[in-house]
Amino acid sequence: MIIEYINKDSSREIIDISLNKETSDEWININSTSKKEFIKEFFSAFSSGQKIVLFDKNHTKLQKFYEENDLNNFEDIDEVNKIAQLLFFTSGSSGFPVGAFKSRQNLLEEVEVLKDLLKSFNIERVVVSVPFVHIYGILAGLLLPLHLNDITLIVKDDFLPYEILEEASVDNTLVITTPLFIKALAKVSDNKELTKSLFISSTGPLHLDDVTLFQERYKTTVMQLFGSTETGGIAYKKGVSNKWKSLKYVSIQSEDERLTLSSPFISKYLLENKIIELKQPFKTQDIVAINGDSFTLLGRANKLIKIAGKRISALEIESIIETIEDVEKAVVSLIYKKELLRSEQILITLQAKQKIDKRLIKDKIAQNYGTLTIPFKVDYVDNLNYSAMGKVIF
């Protein structure tokens, strides 16, 4: 693998990797200020068997937790050390981030499965727009390209959408990105034909309308990966299909309508103030309808809203609201308050050019899904902020 790094002045350089690193028995954090330095440190440490902690330095609460707690002194860390080599953290979008310990086997077995998914594509270049501190960035952004063998990995600290398009215009390019980039690229007024390139998106499902628009505009294919930090990869789908197909070695079932799975990619240990052992099968918060080794994702248990007797995902409602003139971005959340006559309420956060009449929002939802009877509140922000992985930060 050749690693090509794009500097801020657009010049390019080849990164040399040294795989000889002196290791310690303790967990260490890679404290790099650029993707170039991270790649050098990570490959050297990972290949040498060093135990590595990865997290987003911009997450102030997580940074404080790491500074105030020595991972090497946690109770039961000796048991973890027998199998684990990396510690990742969730985004913390639904609470304080959870740590997930991963063994080398967890990661490399999944890489081989992902590699098998791509065997029909002639990949010569991999372009990565995601950060490397999260599991998706390590798996798909670094380890997968390494195991694709004779390819060129192209990285930059911060790609802009039009730069991704330029890179993807080169035949046989695989782009590792997020839903946020796919949605942004779908709105770019450029009709390049990218028939010989493939896009992989993860960290959250895309709305079918966004996938359709993107694929029709660029004559390309989007493959989505579904999973979590704790579970690793669970399933994938290509194009505008509604059905997710479970990854090889992942066994799925439904328990109380929730996706429940057994998999070699699932963490054996989690870190939630203390180290806890995770048992399989593991029940997720995802409500699904299963058909054999495939499933339809209805939504997260805390992100499904009942309208006219049907359960509608927050993602569906967000997409409908974003079709209203002057609405730039929308985020829909279901919140619970004991003091309300009804304990649940919908919170709609809008980035908009001007305030939108609530009746217009209600009518737009009714046109598509039926009458909304749950009370809702609309908040406005100048800008909806997203993490590097495309998660909304409030």
C-alpha positions in Angstrom: 0.0 0.0 0.0 1.2 3.5 -0.9 0.0 6.3 1.4 -0.4 9.7 -0.2 -1.0 12.7 2.0 -2.5 16.0 0.7 -1.1 19.0 2.5 -3.1 22.3 3.1 -1.4 23.9 0.1 -2.6 20.9 -2.0 0.9 19.5 -2.5 1.2 15.8 -2.1 3.7 13.6 -0.3 4.2 9.9 0.2 4.2 8.8 3.9 6.9 6.4 5.0 5.9 3.9 7.7 8.2 2.4 10.2 6.8 -0.8 11.7 9.4 -1.2 14.4 8.2 0.3 17.7 9.2 -0.4 21.2 6.0 -1.3 23.1 5.0 -1.0 26.8 2.5 -3.1 28.7 0.4 0.0 29.4 -2.4 1.5 27.4 -1.3 4.6 25.5 -3.1 7.3 23.6 -2.0 8.5 20.1 -1.9 12.2 20.5 -1.4 13.4 16.9 -2.3 16.8 15.4 -2.7 15.6 11.8 -3.7 12.4 9.9 -0.2 12.1 8.6 1.3 11.8 12.0 -1.5 9.6 13.2 -1.0 7.1 10.4 2.7 6.9 11.2 2.1 6.3 14.9 -0.9 4.0 14.5 0.6 1.5 12.0 3.8 1.3 14.0 2.0 0.8 17.3 -0.7 -1.6 16.0 1.8 -3.8 14.1 3.9 -4.1 17.3 1.0 -5.1 19.5 0.9 -1.9 21.5 -2.4 -1.3 23.4 -4.0 1.9 22.1 -6.7 4.2 23.4 -8.5 6.3 20.7 -11.0 9.2 21.2 -11.9 12.6 19.9 -9.8 15.2 21.7 -12.5 17.8 21.0 -14.9 15.9 23.3 -14.1 17.8 26.4 -15.9 15.5 28.9 -14.1 12.5 27.5 -10.7 14.3 27.5 -11.3 15.1 31.2 -12.3 11.5 32.0 -9.1 10.2 30.3 -6.9 12.7 32.2 -8.5 11.9 35.6 -8.6 8.1 35.2 -5.6 5.8 34.6 -7.0 3.0 32.5 -4.1 0.8 33.5 -5.3 0.8 37.1 -9.0 -0.1 36.5 -10.3 -3.2 38.3 -10.3 -6.2 35.9 -8.0 -4.5 33.4 -5.8 -7.6 33.6 -8.6 -9.7 32.1 -9.1 -7.2 29.4 -5.4 -7.1 28.6 -5.4 -10.8 27.8 -7.4 -10.2 24.6 -7.8 -6.5 23.8 -5.5 -4.2 21.8 -7.7 -1.1 21.1 -10.2 1.0 23.1 -12.7 3.0 21.1 -15.4 5.3 22.4 -19.0 5.8 21.1 -19.9 9.3 20.0 -21.9 10.0 23.2 -24.9 11.3 21.2 -27.3 9.7 23.7 -25.2 10.1 26.9 -21.6 9.9 28.1 -19.5 7.9 25.6 -19.1 4.2 26.2 -15.7 2.6 25.7 -15.5 -0.6 23.7 -12.4 -2.8 23.9 -11.5 -4.6 20.7 -9.2 -7.5 20.1 -6.9 -7.7 17.1 -9.1 -10.6 16.0 -12.3 -8.5 16.3 -10.9 -6.0 13.8 -9.0 -8.2 11.3 -11.9 -10.8 10.9 -14.2 -7.9 10.0 -11.7 -6.4 7.6 -11.6 -9.8 5.7 -15.4 -9.8 5.5 -15.4 -6.2 4.2 -12.7 -7.1 1.7 -14.8 -10.0 0.5 -17.8 -7.6 -0.1 -15.5 -5.6 -2.5 -14.1 -8.5 -4.5 -16.2 -7.6 -7.6 -14.8 -4.1 -7.7 -11.4 -3.3 -9.2 -10.2 -0.9 -6.5 -6.9 0.9 -7.1 -7.3 4.0 -4.9 -9.0 4.6 -1.5 -9.9 8.1 -0.5 -10.8 8.6 3.2 -12.7 11.6 4.5 -13.4 10.2 8.0 -11.3 10.7 11.2 -9.2 7.8 12.4 -10.1 8.0 16.1 -13.4 6.1 15.7 -13.8 2.4 14.8 -15.2 3.1 11.3 -12.2 5.2 10.5 -9.7 2.5 11.7 -11.6 -0.4 10.1 -12.6 1.0 6.7 -10.2 3.9 6.5 -6.9 2.2 7.5 -7.0 -1.5 8.0 -9.2 -2.3 5.0 -7.0 -0.4 2.5 -3.9 -2.1 4.0 -5.5 -5.5 3.3 -6.6 -4.6 -0.2 -2.8 -4.8 -1.0 -1.7 -2.9 -4.2 -3.7 0.3 -3.7 -2.9 4.0 -3.0 -4.5 5.4 0.2 -5.2 9.1 -0.2 -5.8 11.2 3.0 -6.2 14.8 3.9 -7.0 16.4 7.2 -10.2 18.0 6.0 -11.6 17.2 2.6 -14.2 19.6 1.1 -17.0 18.1 -0.9 -15.7 19.3 -4.3 -12.3 17.8 -3.5 -13.9 14.4 -2.8 -15.6 14.7 -6.2 -12.2 15.4 -7.9 -10.6 12.4 -6.3 -13.6 10.1 -7.1 -13.3 11.2 -10.7 -10.3 8.9 -11.1 -11.4 5.5 -12.1 -11.4 2.6 -9.7 -11.6 4.8 -6.6 -13.2 3.7 -3.3 -14.4 6.6 -1.1 -14.8 6.0 2.6 -17.1 8.7 3.9 -20.2 9.6 6.0 -23.9 10.4 5.4 -23.1 14.1 5.9 -20.8 14.0 2.9 -23.2 12.0 0.7 -26.0 14.5 1.4 -23.7 17.5 0.8 -22.4 16.0 -2.5 -26.0 15.3 -3.6 -26.6 19.0 -3.5 -23.5 20.0 -5.4 -24.3 21.3 -8.9 -21.9 19.0 -10.7 -22.9 16.0 -12.8 -19.6 14.1 -13.0 -20.0 10.5 -14.0 -18.4 8.3 -11.4 -19.4 4.9 -12.8 -16.1 3.3 -11.9 -16.0 4.5 -8.4 -17.7 3.3 -5.2 -18.8 5.1 -2.1 -19.0 3.5 1.3 -21.0 5.4 4.0 -21.4 4.6 7.7 -22.1 6.1 11.1 -25.8 6.5 10.4 -28.4 5.4 7.8 -29.1 7.6 4.8 -32.6 8.5 3.6 -33.5 6.7 0.4 -34.1 10.1 -1.3 -30.6 11.1 -0.6 -29.2 7.9 -2.0 -31.4 8.1 -5.1 -30.4 11.7 -5.8 -26.7 11.0 -5.3 -26.6 7.8 -7.4 -28.6 9.3 -10.3 -26.5 12.5 -10.3 -23.1 10.7 -10.4 -24.0 7.4 -11.9 -22.3 5.6 -9.1 -23.1 3.2 -6.2 -23.4 3.8 -2.5 -22.8 0.9 -0.1 -23.9 1.5 3.5 -22.4 -0.2 6.5 -24.5 -0.6 9.6 -23.1 -1.3 13.1 -21.9 0.4 16.2 -18.7 0.8 18.2 -19.8 -2.0 20.6 -21.0 -4.5 18.0 -18.6 -3.7 15.1 -20.2 -4.3 11.7 -23.6 -5.8 11.6 -25.0 -5.5 8.1 -24.7 -3.8 4.7 -26.8 -2.7 1.7 -26.2 -1.3 -1.7 -28.1 1.4 -3.5 -31.7 2.1 -2.7 -32.7 -1.2 -1.1 -34.7 -1.1 2.1 -33.2 -4.3 3.3 -30.0 -4.7 5.2 -28.1 -8.0 4.8 -26.2 -9.3 7.7 -22.4 -9.5 7.4 -20.8 -12.9 7.1 -20.5 -14.6 10.6 -23.2 -12.3 12.1 -26.3 -14.2 13.3 -29.4 -12.0 13.8 -32.8 -12.5 15.4 -35.5 -10.3 16.8 -36.3 -10.1 20.5 -39.0 -7.7 21.6 -38.8 -6.4 18.0 -35.2 -5.3 18.7 -32.3 -6.5 16.6 -30.3 -9.1 18.6 -27.1 -10.6 17.4 -24.2 -12.9 17.9 -21.0 -12.0 16.2 -17.2 -12.4 16.4 -16.9 -8.6 16.0 -18.7 -7.7 19.3 -16.6 -6.4 22.1 -16.1 -8.7 25.0 -15.6 -5.8 27.4 -17.0 -2.3 27.7 -15.9 0.6 29.8 -18.8 2.5 31.6 -17.1 4.1 34.6 -16.0 0.5 35.3 -15.1 -2.5 33.1 -18.1 -4.7 32.4 -18.3 -8.0 30.4 -20.7 -8.1 27.4 -22.7 -11.2 26.9 -24.0 -12.6 23.6 -26.5 -12.5 22.0 -26.4 -8.7 22.3 -29.7 -6.8 22.1 -29.5 -3.5 20.4 -31.8 -0.5 20.5 -32.8 -0.9 16.8 -36.3 -1.9 16.0 -36.3 -4.2 13.0 -38.4 -6.6 10.9 -36.3 -9.7 10.2 -36.5 -11.9 7.1 -33.9 -14.6 7.1 -30.5 -13.1 7.2 -31.8 -9.7 6.2 -33.8 -7.0 8.0 -35.7 -3.8 7.5 -34.6 -1.1 9.9 -37.6 0.8 11.4 -35.5 3.0 13.6 -33.9 3.4 17.0 -36.2 2.6 19.9 -35.9 6.2 21.1 -36.2 7.7 17.6 -39.5 6.2 16.4 -42.6 8.4 16.4 -46.1 7.1 16.2 -48.3 8.9 13.6 -51.7 7.7 12.6 -50.9 4.3 14.1 -47.7 3.9 12.2 -44.1 4.1 13.6 -42.1 6.6 11.6 -38.4 7.1 12.1 -37.1 10.6 13.0 -34.9 10.4 9.8 -38.0 10.1 7.6 -39.6 13.2 9.3 -36.3 15.2 9.0 -36.2 14.5 5.3 -39.8 15.7 4.9 -39.3 18.9 6.9 -36.1 19.7 4.9 -38.3 19.9 1.7 -40.0 23.0 3.2 -38.7 26.2 1.6 -36.2 28.1 3.8 -35.4 25.0 5.9 -31.7 24.2 5.5 -31.3 21.3 8.0 -33.6 19.6 10.5 -33.0 17.3 13.4 -36.0 15.5 15.1 -35.8 14.1 18.6 -38.3 12.4 20.9 -38.0 13.7 24.4 -39.8 12.5 27.6 -41.0 14.8 30.4 -42.9 13.6 33.4 -44.6 16.9 33.9 -46.2 16.9 30.5 -49.8 15.7 30.1 -48.4 13.3 27.6 -44.9 12.2 28.7 -43.5 12.3 25.2 -42.9 15.4 23.0 -41.2 15.9 19.7 -38.3 18.4 19.5 -37.6 19.8 16.1 -34.3 21.7 15.8 -34.1 23.8 12.6 -31.3 25.6 10.8 -33.4 27.9 8.6 -33.3 31.2 6.7 -36.4 32.3 8.7 -38.9 31.0 11.2 -41.3 28.5 9.8 -45.0 28.5 10.7 -45.7 25.4 13.0 -48.9 24.7 11.0 -46.8 24.4 7.8 -44.6 21.8 9.5 -47.6 19.9 10.9 -49.4 20.0 7.5 -46.2 18.7 5.7 -46.0 15.8 8.1 -49.7 15.1 7.7 -49.5 15.0 3.9 -47.0 12.2 4.1 -47.8 10.2 7.2 -51.1 11.3 8.7 -52.2 13.6 11.5 -49.5 14.3 14.1 -51.1 14.2 17.5 -48.0 14.2 19.7 -47.1 17.8 20.8 -44.0 19.3 19.3 -41.7 22.2 19.9 -39.5 24.0 17.3 -36.1 25.4 18.3 -33.9 27.4 15.9 -30.1 27.5 15.7 -27.8 29.6 13.5 -25.9 26.4 12.6 -26.4 22.8 13.3 -22.9 21.5 14.3 -21.7 18.1 13.4 -18.9 16.0 14.7 -16.2 14.7 12.3 -18.3 11.5 12.1 -21.4 13.3 11.0 -23.2 13.2 14.4 -25.2 16.3 15.5 -23.6 18.1 18.4 -26.0 20.2 20.5 
